[in-house]
Amino acid sequence: MRIGVLGCGTIASAVVHGIAGDGHQITVSERSASRARLLADAYENVTIAGNQGVIDASDVIFLGLMADVAPEVLGPLTFHEGQRVITFMAGATLQQADALVRPASAVALMMPFPAIANGETPVMMQGDANLVTEIFGNRNQIFALASADEMAAYLCAQAVLSPVARMVSDAADWLGERVTDKKQGEAFLRELVASSLADSECGPLIEALNAPGGYNQRLRQHMEASGMGENLKAGLTTLE
């Protein structure tokens, strides 16, 4: 597949790392010159071009731009009929992106995480799930959403990642004051949380950890009594 990438920031670069070994011909824009050069040096199938050169060399185009600069960047460019565009632009709906790339078609909106560089990451997307799965589905789990409203809700809910990381970090700091190897303690907690949630739905996991008087039950009940659940939901609501 001939893939072009407009914008070469952190997320777009991670996306290229994640698919560069799949046999695509990838053209990245020189907008972020240092990142573009690192990608071209790392992979024989990645080349650099100006923005219009990226479009002319591609059948599928990734938009890795910030939504507020996209009209200025895309306005002077000429897209071609039949080209398909996947947008990574937070703050712009699929319909808004589509209006910027005519006569090409914005067929999917997806929000990658940096871990997509290595695969095994969730990909939330709206639109053409077949295309997104064809490109990213070999190593990542695709979560297809039905509407722009669903995408907006998922974008709010995914923000739980930072508070969870904060909690693990704070627990690791507490543990580090009581053990000889603080780094090992944090590594243990990260693996514990990641593997436990990967292998079980939340409800059954909470129930399995609900032994009367056990450490997990006592800490959860302490945090629930201090308003953890209500505060989380209130914070998510402020993001809508």
C-alpha positions in Angstrom: 0.0 0.0 0.0 1.2 3.5 -0.8 0.8 5.5 2.4 1.5 9.2 3.0 1.8 11.0 6.4 1.1 14.7 6.6 2.6 15.9 9.9 5.3 13.9 11.6 4.8 14.6 15.3 5.0 12.1 18.2 1.9 10.2 17.3 2.4 10.1 13.6 6.0 9.0 14.0 4.8 6.2 16.3 2.3 5.1 13.7 5.0 4.9 11.1 7.2 2.8 13.4 4.3 0.5 13.9 3.6 -0.3 10.2 7.0 0.3 8.6 7.8 -3.4 8.7 4.6 -4.4 6.8 5.8 -3.8 3.3 4.1 -0.4 2.6 5.7 2.4 0.7 5.5 5.3 3.1 6.1 9.0 2.4 6.4 11.3 5.3 6.2 15.1 5.2 9.2 17.3 6.0 7.0 19.4 8.3 8.9 17.9 11.4 12.2 17.5 9.7 14.1 15.8 12.5 11.5 13.1 13.1 11.1 12.6 9.4 14.8 12.1 8.9 15.0 9.6 11.8 12.2 7.6 10.2 13.8 7.7 6.7 17.1 6.7 8.1 15.6 3.8 10.0 13.5 2.2 7.2 14.3 1.7 3.5 10.7 2.0 2.6 10.2 5.5 4.2 11.0 8.6 2.1 10.6 12.3 2.8 8.7 14.8 0.6 7.0 18.2 0.7 3.3 18.1 1.6 2.1 18.0 -2.0 4.7 15.4 -2.8 3.3 13.2 0.0 -0.2 13.5 -1.4 0.9 12.8 -5.0 2.8 9.6 -3.9 0.0 8.1 -1.8 -3.3 6.2 -2.1 -4.0 6.4 1.7 -3.0 9.5 3.6 -2.7 9.9 7.4 -3.5 13.4 8.8 -1.2 13.9 11.8 -1.8 17.6 12.1 -3.2 19.7 14.9 -6.8 20.6 14.1 -6.2 24.4 14.5 -3.5 24.5 11.9 -5.0 22.0 9.5 -7.0 24.5 7.3 -3.9 26.6 6.8 -1.7 23.6 5.9 -4.2 21.7 3.8 -5.8 24.7 2.0 -3.0 25.1 -0.7 -2.8 21.4 -1.3 -4.5 19.4 -4.1 -5.9 16.0 -3.1 -7.0 13.5 -5.7 -10.3 11.7 -6.2 -10.2 8.1 -5.0 -7.6 8.8 -2.2 -8.6 7.7 1.2 -7.7 9.7 4.3 -7.4 8.5 7.9 -7.3 11.4 10.3 -5.6 11.5 13.7 -6.8 15.0 14.5 -8.2 15.4 17.9 -10.7 18.2 18.0 -11.9 17.7 14.4 -14.7 15.4 13.5 -14.6 13.0 10.6 -16.9 15.2 8.7 -14.8 18.3 9.3 -11.7 16.5 8.1 -13.5 15.3 5.0 -14.4 18.9 4.1 -10.7 19.7 4.2 -9.4 17.0 1.8 -12.0 17.0 -1.1 -12.1 15.5 -3.7 -10.4 12.8 -1.6 -12.5 11.2 1.2 -11.8 11.2 4.9 -13.0 7.6 5.6 -11.8 7.1 9.2 -10.9 8.9 12.3 -8.6 7.1 14.8 -6.8 8.2 17.9 -3.6 6.2 18.3 -1.5 6.0 21.5 2.3 6.2 21.4 2.5 2.5 22.1 1.2 1.8 18.6 4.9 2.0 17.6 5.3 -1.5 19.2 1.8 -2.9 18.6 -0.5 -4.5 21.1 -2.4 -1.3 21.8 -6.1 -0.5 21.6 -7.1 1.7 18.6 -10.4 3.6 18.9 -11.7 4.6 15.5 -14.8 5.7 13.7 -15.5 5.1 10.0 -14.0 2.5 7.7 -13.1 -0.3 10.1 -12.0 -2.6 7.3 -9.3 -0.2 6.1 -8.0 0.5 9.7 -8.0 -3.2 10.5 -6.1 -4.0 7.2 -3.4 -1.5 8.2 -3.2 -1.8 12.0 -5.2 -4.9 13.0 -2.3 -7.5 12.8 -0.8 -6.3 16.0 -3.4 -4.0 17.6 -7.0 -4.4 18.8 -9.4 -2.2 16.8 -12.4 -0.7 18.7 -14.9 0.5 16.0 -17.3 3.2 17.2 -20.7 4.0 15.8 -20.7 7.8 15.8 -18.9 11.1 16.5 -20.7 11.1 19.9 -19.3 7.8 20.8 -15.8 8.9 19.7 -16.2 12.0 22.0 -17.2 9.8 24.9 -14.3 7.4 24.4 -11.9 10.4 24.2 -13.1 11.5 27.6 -13.0 8.1 29.1 -9.5 7.2 27.9 -8.2 10.1 30.1 -8.4 7.6 33.0 -5.0 6.4 31.9 -3.2 9.3 33.5 -4.9 9.0 36.9 -4.2 5.3 36.9 -0.5 5.9 36.1 -0.5 8.5 38.9 -1.9 6.0 41.4 0.6 3.3 40.4 3.5 5.9 40.6 2.3 7.0 44.1 2.0 3.4 45.3 5.5 2.7 43.9 6.9 5.7 45.8 5.3 4.4 49.0 6.7 1.0 48.4 10.1 2.4 47.5 10.5 3.8 51.0 10.1 0.3 52.4 12.1 -1.9 50.1 15.7 -2.0 48.8 14.9 -1.8 45.1 12.5 0.9 44.2 12.7 0.4 40.4 11.8 -3.3 40.9 8.9 -2.4 43.1 7.4 -0.1 40.4 8.0 -2.7 37.7 6.1 -5.2 39.8 3.2 -2.9 40.2 3.0 -1.9 36.5 3.1 -5.6 35.5 0.5 -6.5 38.1 -2.0 -3.9 37.0 -1.4 -4.4 33.2 -1.6 -8.2 33.3 -4.6 -8.3 35.7 -6.7 -5.9 33.6 -5.6 -7.5 30.3 -6.8 -11.0 31.5 -10.1 -10.1 33.2 -13.1 -7.8 32.9 -13.2 -5.2 35.7 -16.3 -6.6 37.5 -15.0 -10.2 37.9 -11.5 -8.9 38.9 -13.0 -6.6 41.6 -15.0 -9.6 42.9 -12.0 -11.9 42.9 -10.1 -9.3 44.9 -12.9 -8.9 47.4 -11.8 -11.3 50.0 -13.3 -10.1 53.3 -10.7 -8.2 55.3 -8.1 -8.6 52.5 -5.7 -6.0 51.5 -7.4 -5.2 48.2 -10.9 -5.0 49.7 -9.7 -2.7 52.5 -7.8 -0.3 50.3 -10.6 -0.1 47.7 -13.2 0.5 50.4 -11.0 3.2 52.0 -10.7 5.0 48.6 -14.4 4.6 47.7 -15.3 6.1 51.1 -13.1 9.1 50.3 -15.1 9.7 47.1 -12.9 8.1 44.5 -15.7 6.9 42.2 -17.8 10.1 42.4 -14.8 12.3 41.8 -13.7 10.3 38.8 -17.1 10.5 37.2 -17.4 14.2 38.0 -14.0 14.8 36.4 -14.9 12.9 33.2 -18.1 14.9 32.9 -16.0 18.1 32.9 -14.3 16.9 29.8 -17.5 16.6 27.8 
